[in-house]
Amino acid sequence: MRNLLEKIFTSRAQTRVVQHFLDRPKEFFNLSRIAKETDLAHSTIHRVIQPLVDMGLVKEIKVGQQIRLFMLESEEPKCKILSEFYTKIKPHLEELPEE
């Protein structure tokens, strides 16, 4: 039971990717764009995106044989809860000093 949040927030990189999708819930992204916009390595994005897809937080859309697009799975109940939480907590987090 205590590992439930660790599945979503397993690392800083995965947390940054989750936030990226929560900030842009209706946009599609390829791996390169996610990497660029989160300042993470492409290999890191490749590693952390699959668990988010497996959890149902991110939807993967295959376009052709090699192109994959990703977006927030906004209709998934657990994603809706996470989105609501993020919307409520975001103003409070923006007040905190950056590290």
Secondary structure as UniProt FT lines:
FT   TURN            2..3
FT   HELIX           4..8
FT   HELIX           12..23
FT   TURN            25..26
FT   HELIX           31..38
FT   HELIX           42..55
FT   STRAND          58..63
FT   TURN            64..66
FT   STRAND          67..72
FT   TURN            74..75
FT   HELIX           77..94
//
